[in-house]
Amino acid sequence: MTQHTVLEQAAQWLKDADGIVVCAANGLSMAEGFAILRPSPWFDSRFSDFVQKYGIRTPLQGLQTSFPRPEEFSRFYSRLISGIHYDKPVSPVMDTLHSICSLHPTFVLTTNVEDRFVQAGFPEQSVFYLEGRLTHRADHTPLQKQDLAEITSGDQLETAGYPDSRQFQEKLRDLNRFLAAHPRFVILELGVSAGNGFLRPLISQMLQAFPASRLAEFNLQPNPVPVQIRHRVVQVDGDLEQNLDGLGRILLPEASGSQDGTS
């Protein structure tokens, strides 16, 4: 199938659905202009001092580094989360996603820790940050930008041990209630690698438990799909921002025309 054909199919499945489950990982962050897990020019240009002094090449490596002084962790963390959350406006790709999800009730599952979904307008009760958020303390209270200097260790953040928390279990119950109420949901998979240990098993379990559900996968490269569910999966590979924009133009032609100045 051509790229336009698979986008048309994904769009039709979304129109026919009764709910949307967004599953997003590092590929979506990269579409927003930064990478948490990989070396990138974005990181090198903003953290050249940490690269030179400590050999840190990725944000994740920096968050896991044992610095000689707590103040160094605070300096790294504050600069990082300010750049990917507090000082970063809502991106076009998140605006597009939010518009697409206005079609149906939506629940978000993400391993991204930079807390961009609520910032983009998704209701907090409908977003499940599977590994916690860098914008919240270990007690799950939100951090204001002026409080970032107080964080001197990763243990003070929600990302430390979140899957073992009561809040994680509550979110899991919220997810199960959503799925039961919208059994014809479409999973909108965004930038999830084959090796994602959180989302890949969850996606498989949801497809198995709800036979009327479908999967629209938007990744740089397609992931392996079991033969028995191949008819319930459409794969759109390539540039995520470009493909999501194309999906939005099919689903929301009036909004797209207005943005282009053609309405």
N, C-alpha and C positions, 0 to 999 in steps of 0.2 A: 504493500500500500504506500501511496505517496504521503508526504508529511501533512498535506492539507487533509487527506482522507482520514488519517488517524486522529487529527485534531477534530474533525467533524464527528467521528465516532465517539471520542471522549466527551464532546459537547452534548451529543444526543443522550449518552448515558447519564450525564449530570442533569439534563432536563427531566429525564424520566425517574430520577431518584427521589426518595423522600427525605434524604439527609446526606450530608457530606462529612466524611472523616478525613481531615487533613493529617497526613503523616510527613513530617518535615525533619530534615537533618542538615548536615554540613553543606550540602549542595545548595540549599536555599541561602545560607549565610554567604556563600561565595557569590551567588547571584546579587546579593546586596552590596558586594564590594569588599568583603573581608573573609579571611579563612582562619578558623580556630585550630584546626588539626594539621594544617599543611604550611610549609614555608611559603612566603609570598612577598612580592615587592611592597605590598601594603604594610606588612609587619616590619620588614627591613628598614623602611624609610621612617617609621614612627618609633622604633625601638632600637635604633642603631647603637645606642650606648649599652643596652643590655646584651645585644648581639656580640659586641666587641669585648665586653667585660666578662660575661658569663657563658658565651657561646649558645645563647638561647635562640632558637630558630622559629618557634611557633608560640602562639598564646598559651596553648595547653601546657607546653614544656615549661613556660615561665610560671604558670600557676602551680606547677608541681615541683618547682625548684626550691631547695632548702637554702635560702639566702643567709649570708653571715649575720645580717641584722634584720629584725622585724620591719624596720622602716623601709628597707629595700623592697620587701614584698608589697608593702602598702603603696609605694611609689609605682611599682609595676602594675598592680591591680587597679589603682585609681586611674592611671593613664589608659589602661586597656578598656575598662568598663565605661569610662567617659567617652572614649572614641567609638564604641560599638553600641552604646545605648543612650546615655544622658545627653550627649552632644550631637547625636546622629539623628537627623530628621527621618520621618517615615519615608521609605524608599518607594520608587515607582512600582517595583515588583510586589511589595507588600500592599500597596494601594490596589493593584490589579487583583491580587488574591482576595482581598477583603471584598471587592466588588463581585467577584465570581461567587464567593460564599454567601452573598446576600440572597441567592436563589432559594436556599433551603436552610433549615436548622443545621448548624455546624458544630463539630467537636474537633479540637486540635490536639494531636499527639506529637510531641517534638522532643528530640534529644538536644536541641540547641539551648544553651544556657544564658544567652544574652537578653532574653526577655523582650523580644520584638513584637510578639503577637498582640498582647494587651496594649502596647504602645500604638499599634496600628488600628486599634478599634475593636478587636475581638473581646467579647466579655470574659472576664477573668474566670468565672465559674465554668466556662466552656473550653479552657485551655489547660492541658495536662503537660507540665514540664517534667518529663520523665526522670531527668537527672538533677532537678532543682534549678535555681536561678542564681546568677552572680549578683543580682540586684537585691537579694534578700539575705538577712542574717540567718544563722543556724536555727533560731527560734521562729523563723518564717515571717518575721516582720520586715517590711520594705525599708531599704536604705535610701535616704535622700543624698543628693550629690554632695552636700556640705559635710556628710558624715563618713565619706569614703576613707578618709585618713585614719579613722578608728580601726579599720580592718588591717591587721598585721599578720594574719595567717589564714590559709584556706579553710582551716577548721572552724572559723567564725562565720562561714558562709553556708547557705542552704544546700549547696551542692555537696557538702560533706555528709554522707550517709543518708541522703534523702529517700532512697528506695526503702529504707528500714523505718520510715517515720509513719505516724498516724495519718498525716496529711496525704501521703502517697496512697494509702489504702482507701481514704475517702475519695480521692480522685479516681481511683480504679472503680469504685462503686458508681461514681457519676458516669464514667464511660460505659459501664455495663447497662445502666438505665437508659442511656442515650441509644445504644445499639438495639436494645429491646423495643424501644419506641419507634425506631426508624429502620426496620429490617431490610429495606431496599436501598440502603446507603451505598454511595460510591466512595471508595477510598481514593483520595487525591494525593498520590505519593510524590513528594518533591525533594529531590536530591538525597535519596537514601541509598547507600551503598549496599552491596550484597553481604558485607561483613558487619553491618550494624546489628549489634547483639540485642538491642532493646526492640527496635521497630520491626526488624524482619520477622521474628517469631510472632509478634503481635499481629502483623498483617496476615500471616498465614493462619493464625488462630481465628481471626475475624472472618476470613473468607470461608474457612471450614465450618464455622458455627452458624453462619448466615448464608444459605445457598442462593438467596436472591440478591446478594451484594455483588459488587463489581469493583475492579481495580483499574484506575487510570494512572499509569506510571510515567512521571516526567523526570528523567534522569539523563545525565550526560551520555551514559551507555546503558543499554537494556540489561536488566538482571535476568538470571535463569528463571523460567516459569514451568512448574509441573504440568505435564501434558493434560491431566484431568481437569485443570481449571483454565486451560489456555483460552477457551471461548469466553471467559469472564474477565480477561485482561487485555487492555490496550496499552501499548508502549510507545511513548513519544520521546525519542532520544535527541540529544543535541542541546543547544543553549537554552537553559531553563527560563531566563527572563524573556527571551524572544518567543519561546513556545507558549509560555503562560499568557503573554500579550496576545498571541494569535488565538488562543482559546477564549480570552475575554472578548475579542472582536467578534467571534462567532456567537457567543452567548449573549453579549450585551452590545449589539450593533449601534444602538442609539447613543450609549455612553461613549463608544469609540468614535463615532462620527462627531460628537460634540468636542471631544478632546482634539480631534484633527482639524477642527474648524470647518467641517463639511456639513454640519447640520443646518 
